[in-house]
Amino acid sequence: MPDRADAPPFDAAAYVDAASVACGLKLSPAMRAGAIANIERTSAFARLLDDEAGLAQAEPAPVFRPGPP
């Protein structure tokens, strides 16, 4: 996994603006503010997972294979 220490800070407003243009959406100021708040919240959750030590090295859970009845 690449080191994100030198990555620029995430700009939720720029992301919402670019994504709305790419999707052809015209957001009202209230909708834009809500979308930005939602993306910021989602980004905070993602950072929690991304910062978790050893998460990338964790072994996947075993696959359940039911036996005969």
Secondary structure by P-SEA (a helix, b strand, c coil): cccccccccccaaaaaaaaaaaacccccaaaaaaaaaaaaaaaaaaaaaaaccccccccccbbbbbccc
